[in-house]
Amino acid sequence: MSAKYFQVAQGVWGLKQYFVNVYMIANRRSAGKGWVLVDTGIKGSEKDIIAAAEKLFGPGTRPAAIVITHGHADHSGSVKELLKHWNVPVYAHKLEIPYLTGLSSYPPADPGVGGGLMTLLSWMWPVKPINISRNLREIDMYEGIPELPEWKVIHTPGHTPGHISLFLPLNTTLIAGDAFTTTIAESATYLFGNIKHISGPPKYITTDWKAAEQSVHELAELQPRIAATGHGPVMRGRELITALNQLSRDFETVALPQSGRYVRRAAIADERGVRYVPPVKVGAKQTIGFAAAASVAAFLLVRSLW
């Protein structure tokens, strides 16, 4: 992989690793020194993240902190390895802490929501927790993150219980994690091709759709002029505002799956982790889908060995 980064906004850069983005925020001199890493990509991303940081900020650089928008494996995958290199605080919402301290697994993915190859393969999605207790800090939602004094932290649950987004009022830049995406996360073609298309949170791993819808409404009300998400290219200006407003207005028809494990009944979680997961109903179509997913996964695995 390449450590080539891209510009998001003044003082904000992104790095795409396979199908997920991580971000680096440099504080203005008047707002405090240093820079902050937002999310850590999939497992094995640490070398490219370090290389990109050193290109931007100089050899031997280290962030003042790491912020985790949510603990899914594609957003926290390399955090343990990065902490061996950078012994810095890691900030997360209190409802995300159980998944970052080994207390609770996430609810399983839902391959029954449809939408593309990534959905079919989602039964393999890792949901077990990691443990970074030593470095973990709970975000004070009133005071924000000390290392990002100008950025507002917004609780945007739905995709996960403690999902957060970051917003800079100064130039209305939004880092939205997976509260919404700027590509079709269910489609391997869109996801790996980084093809622009504003969408709701990834359907196959979102476990509370009412909360997800409310989060999109709240972010749309901010009217951001720049949006950087966990998956997909940066969107800006009128294109972004128009698309995000439409997503908010038509969420039930364009983002909500027609069927799925969590559509009618959400998973329930608290500060101890997952407390309830709705049962799955496996019908004929889902059985075929699972079989197809297993076949595709087996093919990809065999091909990767040659």
PyMOL commands that set and color helices and strands:
alter all, ss='L'
color gray80, all
select helices_A, chain A and resi 29-31+46-57+73-76+79-85+97-99+111-113+117-124+188-193+203-205+209-221+237-249+251-254+284-304
alter helices_A, ss='H'
color red, helices_A
select strands_A, chain A and resi 6-9+12-17+20-26+35-38+65-67+90-92+136-138+152-155+164-168+173-177+226-229+235-236+268-270+273-276
alter strands_A, ss='S'
color yellow, strands_A
deselect
rebuild
show_as cartoon
